[in-house]
Amino acid sequence: MLPPRFDYASPDSLDDALSLLEQHGNDAKVLAGGQSLIPLLKLRFASPALLVDVNRIAGLDGIQEASGQLRIGALARHASVASSETLKARYPILTTTAPLIADPITRGRGTMGGSLAHADPAGDWGSVMLALGASVVARSATAERTIAISDFFRGPFRSALMPNEMVTEIRIPSGGAHVGGTYLKLERKVGDFATVGVAVVLDLSDGGIDRAGIGLTAVGSRNLQATAAQESLVGVSPSPEAFDAAAALAAEASDPSSDVRGSAEYKRAVVRAFVRRGLDRALEIAQAGRVAA
């Protein structure tokens, strides 16, 4: 199918883009990588009157550490994340997740900000950001606000963004010397959406767990945070028993549906196995003094 008719604008400044969103509201859609939006247009699941192409806006694709946090511009491509030397050294969970997203064409064009704004429950970045405790910066023509990632996802393809806002940046707390993490993904074939995905991060302090993050992909109406599982780990010493209990709690937090990819029972079992495996891997990395691989 061909998409319905739409007007097209390609502003070269953020102010101009935000002004267009302010004027057109629900009738406008932001075009970043387009890897999610273009298929929706072709299937006529979306029919905006105006596409606002933000690719000409300078300064929205940076990756840098500053003031105790990692700041990733909304237009940072998945491929740029995968190849970033800064991230390989300090945040390898990001550089190992990026190559698991779709195919080389999608990774070359798709953006981290666009992926999060799309709010696909099967999106990989959402779970990784939940595990890392990230925040999303949203701008409108009149204001800027920072939204905790735990408050960002509202449901299938629904986020906390207002119609006149766009994502400009993702902020991740800087990891310490004893932080480890990993992302595990079950897919039917290379490049497929996740049947189940699990992101795990552990922050160790004085031999105990200071913070734990667990994000779940494709087992609910949005990317899920296994809050009870995380809380069960805080303040305890890493042990097989603690990890077993957390994995069981994470499986309980999942809410998968039975489909051609597997039964709900099977997917919960995968969540449990992946969280357990991920905790072991995160602990190994944290104790080795590396950061979130």
matplotlib code that plots the C-alpha trace (Angstrom):
import matplotlib.pyplot as plt

x = [0.0, 1.0, 0.8, -1.9, -0.9, 1.0, 2.9, 6.7, 9.0, 12.7, 13.7, 17.3, 16.9, 15.3, 13.3, 11.8, 10.9, 9.3, 7.4, 5.9, 4.9, 3.3, 1.3, 0.1, -0.2, -1.7, -1.6, 2.2, 4.7, 8.4, 10.5, 13.9, 15.2, 11.8, 12.4, 9.1, 7.1, 7.4, 6.0, 3.1, 2.4, 2.5, 0.0, -2.1, -1.9, -0.7, -1.9, -0.3, -1.0, 2.6, 5.9, 8.6, 12.0, 14.5, 17.6, 19.0, 19.1, 22.7, 23.7, 21.1, 23.3, 26.1, 27.4, 29.2, 29.7, 29.2, 28.3, 28.0, 25.9, 26.0, 24.1, 23.0, 21.4, 18.0, 19.4, 22.2, 22.0, 22.0, 25.1, 26.8, 26.1, 27.5, 30.8, 31.3, 34.7, 33.3, 30.5, 32.7, 35.0, 32.4, 28.9, 29.4, 25.8, 24.8, 27.4, 26.4, 22.7, 22.8, 24.0, 21.0, 18.5, 17.0, 19.4, 22.3, 20.0, 17.8, 20.8, 22.3, 19.2, 17.2, 17.8, 17.8, 15.4, 13.0, 13.0, 12.1, 9.5, 7.9, 7.3, 7.2, 6.8, 9.2, 11.8, 15.2, 16.3, 13.3, 14.3, 18.0, 17.1, 14.8, 17.7, 20.1, 17.7, 17.8, 15.7, 14.3, 14.5, 11.5, 11.3, 8.4, 8.4, 7.9, 9.4, 11.8, 11.1, 13.0, 11.0, 12.2, 12.1, 10.0, 7.3, 7.8, 6.1, 2.3, 1.2, 1.6, 3.1, 2.1, 4.6, 4.4, 5.3, 2.8, 1.9, 3.9, 7.0, 10.0, 12.8, 16.1, 18.3, 18.6, 20.5, 22.0, 23.7, 27.4, 28.5, 31.0, 33.9, 31.8, 28.8, 28.0, 25.1, 24.0, 21.2, 19.9, 17.5, 15.6, 14.7, 13.4, 16.1, 18.9, 17.4, 13.9, 11.9, 12.4, 10.3, 11.7, 14.4, 16.0, 18.3, 20.1, 22.4, 24.1, 25.9, 28.1, 29.3, 31.3, 30.6, 26.8, 24.3, 23.7, 21.4, 19.8, 18.0, 15.9, 14.0, 11.8, 11.1, 8.1, 6.4, 3.8, 1.9, 5.1, 8.7, 8.4, 10.6, 10.7, 10.5, 10.0, 12.9, 15.2, 14.2, 14.8, 18.5, 19.3, 21.3, 22.1, 25.3, 25.3, 24.4, 22.8, 19.8, 19.3, 19.6, 17.1, 14.6, 15.0, 14.6, 11.4, 10.0, 10.9, 9.0, 6.0, 6.2, 6.0, 2.7, 3.3, 0.6, 0.6, 1.2, 3.0, 6.3, 5.4, 3.0, 2.8, 4.2, 7.2, 8.0, 7.8, 10.3, 12.6, 12.3, 13.3, 16.2, 17.5, 17.3, 19.2, 21.8, 22.0, 22.6, 25.5, 27.0, 26.4, 28.1, 31.1, 31.5, 31.0, 33.5, 36.0, 35.7, 34.2, 31.0, 27.7, 28.7]
y = [0.0, 3.6, 6.1, 8.8, 12.3, 14.4, 17.6, 17.5, 19.9, 19.6, 22.4, 23.0, 24.1, 22.6, 25.8, 25.6, 21.9, 22.5, 25.5, 23.2, 20.7, 23.4, 24.6, 21.2, 19.1, 15.7, 16.3, 16.2, 13.3, 13.6, 11.7, 10.6, 7.3, 6.4, 2.7, 2.4, 5.4, 4.6, 1.1, 2.5, 5.1, 2.4, 0.3, 3.4, 2.8, 6.4, 9.2, 12.5, 15.7, 16.8, 15.0, 17.0, 15.6, 16.4, 14.9, 18.2, 19.6, 19.7, 18.6, 15.9, 12.9, 13.5, 10.9, 12.3, 12.0, 15.1, 16.0, 12.4, 11.1, 9.8, 12.0, 10.5, 12.7, 11.5, 11.2, 8.9, 5.9, 2.4, 1.8, 4.8, 3.5, 0.1, 1.6, 4.3, 3.9, 5.9, 3.4, 0.3, 1.4, 2.6, 1.3, -1.9, -3.0, -0.4, -1.5, -5.1, -4.4, -2.2, -5.0, -7.2, -4.6, -5.6, -5.5, -3.4, -1.1, -0.4, 0.1, 2.5, 4.7, 4.0, 6.3, 5.6, 8.5, 7.4, 3.9, 5.0, 7.4, 4.6, 2.7, -0.7, -3.4, -5.5, -2.7, -3.6, -0.1, 0.3, -2.6, -1.6, 2.0, 0.7, -1.5, 1.5, 3.9, 6.3, 9.5, 11.0, 14.7, 16.0, 19.5, 21.6, 25.2, 26.6, 24.1, 21.2, 18.3, 15.2, 12.1, 9.0, 6.0, 4.2, 6.8, 7.1, 4.0, 4.1, 1.1, -0.4, 2.3, 5.0, 7.1, 10.1, 12.5, 15.2, 15.9, 19.2, 17.5, 15.6, 13.6, 15.5, 13.4, 10.3, 10.6, 7.6, 7.8, 7.3, 3.8, 3.3, 0.9, -2.0, -2.0, -4.8, -5.6, -7.5, -7.9, -11.3, -11.7, -14.8, -14.3, -16.7, -15.6, -13.0, -9.5, -10.5, -8.8, -10.4, -13.3, -12.5, -10.0, -9.3, -6.5, -6.8, -4.3, -4.7, -2.0, -3.4, -1.6, -3.1, -6.6, -6.1, -5.0, -1.3, -1.1, -3.6, -3.0, -5.5, -4.6, -7.1, -7.0, -8.4, -9.9, -7.2, -4.3, -2.2, -2.7, -3.8, -3.1, -6.1, -3.8, -6.5, -8.5, -5.5, -4.6, -8.1, -7.8, -4.4, -4.6, -8.3, -10.1, -11.8, -15.4, -18.2, -18.2, -14.4, -14.6, -17.6, -15.7, -12.5, -14.5, -16.1, -12.6, -11.3, -14.1, -13.3, -9.6, -10.6, -10.7, -12.5, -13.6, -17.0, -16.7, -18.4, -17.6, -19.7, -20.1, -17.6, -20.3, -20.9, -17.1, -16.8, -19.7, -17.9, -14.7, -16.7, -18.4, -15.2, -13.1, -15.8, -16.1, -12.3, -11.8, -14.2, -12.4, -8.9, -10.0, -11.4, -8.1, -5.9, -7.9, -7.6, -3.8, -3.3, -1.4, -2.9, -5.3]
z = [0.0, -0.5, 2.4, 2.3, 1.2, 3.6, 3.7, 4.4, 6.3, 6.9, 9.4, 10.0, 13.6, 16.7, 17.4, 13.9, 14.3, 17.7, 16.3, 13.6, 16.3, 18.3, 15.3, 14.1, 17.3, 16.6, 12.9, 12.8, 13.2, 13.8, 11.2, 12.5, 11.2, 9.8, 10.3, 12.3, 11.0, 7.3, 7.6, 9.7, 6.9, 4.2, 6.2, 6.9, 10.6, 10.8, 8.6, 9.7, 7.7, 8.2, 8.5, 10.3, 9.2, 12.0, 10.3, 9.3, 12.8, 14.1, 17.5, 18.2, 17.6, 20.1, 22.6, 25.7, 29.4, 31.4, 35.0, 36.2, 33.4, 29.8, 27.4, 24.0, 21.5, 20.1, 16.6, 17.5, 15.1, 16.4, 14.3, 15.9, 19.4, 18.4, 17.2, 19.8, 21.5, 24.5, 25.0, 24.4, 27.3, 29.8, 28.7, 26.7, 27.5, 24.9, 22.3, 22.7, 22.5, 19.4, 17.0, 18.1, 16.7, 13.4, 10.4, 9.1, 7.1, 10.1, 12.4, 10.0, 9.8, 13.0, 16.0, 19.8, 20.4, 17.7, 19.0, 22.5, 21.3, 19.2, 22.5, 20.9, 23.7, 21.7, 21.4, 22.8, 24.0, 26.3, 28.6, 28.6, 29.6, 32.4, 33.7, 33.5, 35.3, 32.3, 31.7, 28.5, 27.8, 25.9, 24.4, 23.3, 21.9, 25.4, 27.9, 28.5, 30.9, 32.0, 32.2, 34.1, 31.8, 34.3, 33.7, 29.9, 28.6, 28.9, 26.8, 23.3, 21.1, 23.7, 25.6, 27.9, 25.0, 24.3, 20.6, 20.7, 22.1, 20.7, 22.4, 22.3, 24.6, 26.7, 30.0, 31.8, 35.2, 34.9, 36.0, 38.8, 39.0, 40.0, 37.7, 35.3, 33.0, 30.0, 27.5, 26.5, 23.6, 22.2, 18.6, 15.9, 13.5, 13.4, 13.2, 14.3, 17.1, 20.5, 21.6, 25.0, 26.0, 29.4, 30.4, 33.8, 35.6, 39.0, 41.0, 43.7, 46.8, 49.7, 48.5, 48.5, 45.8, 46.0, 43.0, 40.6, 37.3, 35.4, 32.2, 30.2, 26.5, 24.6, 27.7, 28.4, 26.9, 27.3, 28.3, 31.9, 34.9, 37.3, 40.4, 43.1, 41.6, 41.7, 45.3, 46.5, 45.5, 47.0, 50.2, 50.0, 49.1, 45.6, 46.0, 43.9, 46.3, 46.0, 42.2, 42.0, 44.0, 41.9, 38.7, 40.0, 40.9, 37.4, 35.8, 37.9, 36.8, 33.2, 31.4, 28.1, 25.6, 23.9, 20.2, 17.3, 19.1, 22.2, 25.0, 27.9, 30.2, 27.9, 27.8, 31.6, 31.8, 29.4, 31.5, 34.6, 32.9, 31.2, 34.4, 36.3, 33.6, 33.2, 37.0, 36.9, 33.9, 35.4, 38.7, 36.8, 34.9, 38.0, 40.1, 37.2, 37.5, 34.0, 33.3, 32.0, 29.2]

ax = plt.figure().add_subplot(projection="3d")
ax.plot(x, y, z, "-o")
ax.set_aspect("equal")
plt.show()
